[in-house]
Amino acid sequence: MPYADVFGNLFINYLQGRPLYVSITGSELDTGRYDRDHGDGAAERIVEDLKQTREGTTSADLDAATGAEA
């Protein structure tokens, strides 16, 4: 479950049972722990892919792509 500290920084350890270990501070995304578990540059590749495909993408598309249940 996501949680925030007293400074408003958002931390996400697990999402829908999958380990993420990212933190969002202002407009910055810290992915060091995600990359530790999933390989160097893994988070950056995901972000770049999302930037390229975000036009017209629905939440149902994302659920189908990740295997999440609606």
SULKA-V902884 format. One record per pair of residues at least 12 apart in sequence whose C-alpha atoms are under 10 Angstrom apart, sorted by the first residue. I is the first residue (numbers start at 0). J is the second residue. If there is no record, write none. Layout:
# SULKA-V902884
<<I | J> <I | J>>
This chain:
# SULKA-V902884
<<0 | 12> <0 | 13> <0 | 14> <0 | 15> <0 | 16> <1 | 13> <1 | 14> <1 | 20> <1 | 21> <1 | 22> <2 | 22> <3 | 22> <3 | 23> <3 | 24> <6 | 24> <6 | 25> <7 | 23> <7 | 24> <7 | 25> <8 | 22> <8 | 23> <8 | 24> <8 | 25> <8 | 27> <9 | 21> <9 | 22> <9 | 23> <9 | 24> <9 | 25> <9 | 28> <10 | 22> <10 | 23> <10 | 24> <10 | 28> <10 | 29> <11 | 23> <12 | 32> <12 | 33> <15 | 67> <15 | 68> <16 | 67> <18 | 32> <18 | 33> <18 | 36> <18 | 37> <19 | 32> <19 | 33> <19 | 34> <19 | 36> <19 | 37> <19 | 42> <20 | 32> <20 | 33> <20 | 34> <20 | 35> <20 | 36> <21 | 33> <21 | 34> <21 | 42> <28 | 42> <28 | 43> <29 | 42> <30 | 42> <30 | 43>>
